[in-house]
């Protein structure tokens, strides 16, 4: 049985700078659409948006790790990988965990 390799994982690690730009874009789009109006405290709004993005990324990373661990446990309990599509099984586990945790993928 082969463990999932680090390079096989699709990580979407965003840098702090990228998260900042994303937060700026979100705030700008919400303002342009007239959904919010910023009276004062733009920095606090940006910090809140950055925090939400970061929390979402961490939740997805945790979900990915847990899904991989559950896949490995499941394969071990089945006695191997004979006839198992690892990618499909991992996707199914992730979808189930995401639903249970109310995470939108």
N, C-alpha and C positions, 0 to 999 in steps of 0.2 A: 504494500500500500504506500503510495507516495503522498507526502504532505503537500498542501498547496504552497507553491513557491511565492516569495514576496513579489517577484517581478510579474507574476500572473495576475495579481490584483490590479484592478483599475482604480488607482487612487486619484482623486481630484483635489489634491492639496492646493488650497488657495493661499497665497501669501497675504500678509497683513495689508500690503499696499493694494492688492487686487480686491480684497474685501472692502477696503475703504472706497475704492472707485465704484464698486458695485452698490454700496450704500449711498453714495452720492447720486448715482444714476436712479436708484429707486426713489430717493427723496425728490429729485428733480422731476421725475415722471409723475409722482403723486401730486406735486405742486402744480405742474402744467395741466394735469387733468382736472384740477380744481377739487380734488378729493381731500386735500388738506391745505391749510394756509399757515405758514410759519410766521408767527408774530415775533417771537424771540426764542432763544435757546436752540438754534439750529444745531449747535454742537451736541447738545443733549439728545436730540432726535437722531443725529448720525450715530452717536454712541449706542443708542438703543437698537438701531437697525443693524449695526455691526455685531452687537451682542447676539441678536436673533440669528443672524447668518452663521456666526461661529458656533452657536449651540446646535443649529441644524446640522452643520458639518460634523460635529462631534457625535451627534446621535446616529448619523449615517455610518460613520466609521465604526462605532460600537456595534451597530447592527451587522455590518460586514464581518467583523471579527467573530461575533457570536454565531453567525450563519456558517462561517468556515469551520468553527469548532464543532458545531452540531453536525455538519456534514461528515467531518472526520470521525466523530463518535458513531454516527449512523453506519458509515462504511465499515468501521471496525466491528460493530455488533453483527453486521451481515456477513462478516468473514471475507471481505474483499470487495473488489470493484467489478467483478465479472458482469458484463452487459450493462453497466451503469454509465449514463451520460452525466459526468460530474458537473459540467456547466449547467445543464438543465436542472439537475437536482439542487445545486446551489441557488439558482434563480428561484426555484419553488420555495426553498427554505427562507430565503430573504423576503419573498413576497408574503409568506405566512407571518414571519416575525414583524415585518413592517405593518401588516394589518393589526396584529395583536398590540403593537406599540403605538398605533395610530400615527405612523410616519408615512408621508407621501414620498414615493420614490420618483 
